[in-house]
Amino acid sequence: MSAAPTIDPRKTSEILSKVRQIEVRTRRLVTDSLAGTYQSVFRGSGMNFDEVRAYVSGDEIRSIDWNVTARTGTPHVKKFVEERELTIMLLIDISGSGDFGSTSWSKREMMAELGSVLAFSAVRNNDKVGLVLFSDFVELYIPPAKGRSHILRVIREILYHRPRSRQTKLTAPLDFMVEVRKRKAVTFLISDFCLDGDYEERLAELRAKLQLCNRRHDLIAVVVSDPREHELTDCGCLTIEDAETGRQVEIDTADPAVRRGWRELAADRAGKLSRMLGGAGIDTLSLSTDGSYIGPLLSFFGARKRRLAR
């Protein structure tokens, strides 16, 4: 994992302007829509001792501090509070396939803004935020920290880090989290989950790594896709190129059989991915670039909150 490439000084003003735009655009969402929800959805990492106080009717018998009770002659209980401070880790895919977008923004732009919203939500709750940018290896790691200046640096890197590789290896950031991050973290794996080679073989390999990471951390998969990956429009003969491998193929989108085959293959892969994530016990948020991430994000938080309350 080498140092990040130097950003052209002439682009500094443009970068700062873009980061500020995202901060302004996401601030209201974080304040109005996610306030309170974020805190209730993610649990603290444990319980800390707070104080010993006199026993009152309704207290748990198990919480009685027998040493203090014996010394004072009156029942006392130990009081514990949740360790609220969390560490949020953002694992964001910056491989070549993320540059694709048939709508007003690309998959990488959606990933970047979602990462920004999660980062601002964390800093508002006094939590730490760390960042891992990956392609087929971990290209950049920013250790977790607090504060607005740290968050702005995280957002800048999400937006402007220039990948050294265009390929993807989803197991790379998962291995990194298991090997490097020993303390539990709420971990968002944000990717389009494009897998090269034998799809079912890649899924099986990924499943094992997801489960291993999820045992140590609270892992959430965020799957970002584009509508053209699922459905072709009739626009004649096209030469399409794999953004990660450079392989090219010509297809005739005017042929209904071609469009149907594309749609069925995409649906089959999406179904297999969804079943694998569910079977591995990984919470999943699915987003598409032809819609807003806000509604799905709030619905995801709401469903997770209800499940944790059971």
N, C-alpha and C positions, 0 to 999 in steps of 0.2 A: 504494500500500500504506500504509494509515493505521495509527495506533496502536491497540493492542488495547483493547476496552472495559473500563472499570473494574469489578472484581468487587465485588458488594455485601459490605461488611465483615461483615454478619450471617452470611454464608455462609462466612467464612474458616475457622472451626472445622470445619465440615462438609467443606470442600474438603481441608483438611490431613488429616482423618481418612480420607477416601477415598484420598488419595495414599499414606498410610501402609499402608492395607490392601493396595493393589496392590503396594507395595514388599515387604511381608511375604509375600504370596501368590506373588510371582514370584521371590523371592530363592532359595528352595530349588530351583526349576526351573533357574535360572541356575547355581547352585552344583553341583547334582548331575547334571543332564542335559546342559547346554550347555557345562560346563567342558571346555576342550580342543577341543571340536568347533568352536566359533565361531572360535577362533584358526587352526585348520587349514583352514577353509573359505574365509577371506578373506585374500588375499595382501597383502603390504605394497606400498607404492607404488614401490619401487625397491630398488637395492642401494647401500649406502654403504661406502666404503673403511674398513677397520678397522686393518690393520697389515701390515708386511712381515716375513716370517719365512723361515727357511732352508728350502730345497726338501727334501721327503722323497719317497721312492718312492710313486708313485701320484698325485702332484699333476698337474694339467693343465699341459701345456707352455705353453698360451696364457696362463696366469696368471703366468709368469715376469716379474719386474721386471728388465729388461735393464740399466737404469742402475745399480741397486744391485748386481746380479751383476758388472758390469764393475768397479765401484769396490772391491768386497770380494774379488773373485776366486773366490767360491763362489756357486752358484745360490741365488737368493731368489725368493719368489713373493709376489704381492699377495693379501691376504685381504680378502674383502668379506662383509658381513653384510646380511641383509634389513632394510630400513627397516620395522620392524614397525608403527609408529604409523599408524593408519588414521583416516579421517574417515568417520563414518556419518551419512548424511542421511536423515531420515524425512520423506517427502512424504505427508501424510495428508489424505484427502478428508473435508471436514466439511459437504458439501452436504446438502440436505434428505432425499435418499433414504437416507442413512445412519441416520436415526432409526428406520427400519422394523425391526421384529423380531417374529417370531411365536413365538419360543422364550423362554428365560429371559433373553436379552439381545439388544440391538439390534446391527446391523452396526457402528455407530460405537463401541459399547462393546467389541466384539471388536477392532476396529482399535486402540483406545486401549490395551488390555491387551497386544496383540502389540507395539505400539510401545514400551511400557514394558519388556517382556522384552528386546527388542533394545537398548534404551538401557542397561539394567542390564548386559547382556552386554558391551556396548562399554566401559562405565566400569570393569568388572572387569578388562578387558584394557588399561586405560590408553589407550583410544582416545577421540577427540573425537566428540561427537554434536551435530548440528544439526537444526532442525525447520522444515518449511514446512507450514503449514496453508492449504488452498486450497478455494475453491468454484468460481466461474467466473473468479476472479482470486486472486492470492496475498494472503491475508488477514493472515498473520503469518509473519515470518521470525525465527528465533532462530539467530544464527551459531554454528558448532560450538565447543564448549569441553569441558573435562573437569570431573570432580568430582561428588560426590553432590548438592550443593546445586543445581548446574546441571541435573542429571538430574531432580531433583524439580520444578524449574521447568518443564522440558520436559513432564513427565507432567501437571502441573497444567494447562498450556495445552491439551494434547491432550484432557483431560477436560472442561474448563470454558470454553474459548473459545466465545463466542457468534457464530455466523456472521452476516455482514451480508447475504449472499446465500444463497438456497436452491438455486441452480442450479449446474451442474458444467461445467467446461471443463478436461479432462484435459491439454490441451496447455499450459495456463498454467504449472504448476510445472515442466514439462519445459523450456520456453523460459527460465524463471527460472534453472534449473540450468546451462543452456548459457551464458547471458549473464553470470550473477553469479559462479558457482562455477568458477573457472579451474583449481584443483587437483583431481585425481582424487578421487572419493569413492565409497564403496559406498552406493548410493542405492536405498532401498526406496520404490516407488510403491504406496501402500496405498489401495485404492479398491474400490467395488463395480462400477466400470466401466460404469455406466449412461450410455448415450449417447442424446441426444435427436436428433430429425430423421431424415434418411436414414441408416440404420445402416451400410450399406456405405461410404457417403461419409465418415462420421465415422471408421470404422475405417481407411480409407486415409489420411486426414489424420493420425490418431493414429500409425499405423505409421511414417510419415516422421519424426515428432518423436521417437518412441521410439528409432529407429535413430540419429538425430543425437545424442541424449543419451547413448546407450550407447557411442558412439565415444569420448566424453570421459570418461565415468564407468562404473562397474560397476553397471548398472541391473537391478533385480529387481522384477518386478510381483507384487503380492499382491492376488489377486482374492477379495473377501469377498462372499458371497451368503447369502440366506435361503431355506429350503426352499419357502416359499409363493410365491417368485418362479419356481419351476420346476414346482410341482404344486399345483393348487387342490383343496380339499376340498369336498364337497357340503354347503353351508350355505345354500342358497336364493339369493334375489336380494340382490345387494350393490351398493352404490355405492362405487366405488373412486376414489381421488384420487391424481393424480401429485404426489408430495411436493415436486417442484421447480417445476412449472409451475402447479399448482393445478387442472389440467384434471380433470373428473370424468366417469365413464362408469358406466352400470348394466350388470351382467352377471348372468346366471342360472347360478349354479354347480351347480344341480341338473341342468342339461342336460349329458349326457355329451359332446356335440359341442363345447360351450364349454370343458369341462375338457381335452379332447383337443387342441383348437386352442391353448389356453394352453400346454400341455405341449410341443407341437411347436414353437411359436414360440420358447419359452424355450430348448429344446434346439438349435434352429437358430442362435440368437444366440450361445449359449455355445460351440457348435462353431466358428463363424466367428471369435469372439474368440480362442479357443485356437489356431486355425490361424494367425491373424494374428500373435500373440505368438511362436509357434514359428518362423514364417517370418521374423520380424524378428530372430531370434536372442536373444530376451529370456527369461532364466530366469524361471519362473513358479511361484508357490505359490498353490494354490486352497484356500480355507477356507469352511466353512459354519457358520452360527450354531447349527445343531442338533448340533454335535459340538465336541470340544476342538481347539484349535489346536496342542496340544503334539505329538501324533503326526505330523501332516502337516509341522510345522516340523522335527522331528528327521529325518524321512524326506527332506525337501528338502535339509537340510544334508548328510546322508549321501550322497545321490546327487551333490550338487555336489562333495563331497570326493573321491569315486571318480573323477569326470570330470577333476578337476584333477590327480589322481595319475597319469593315463595318460601 
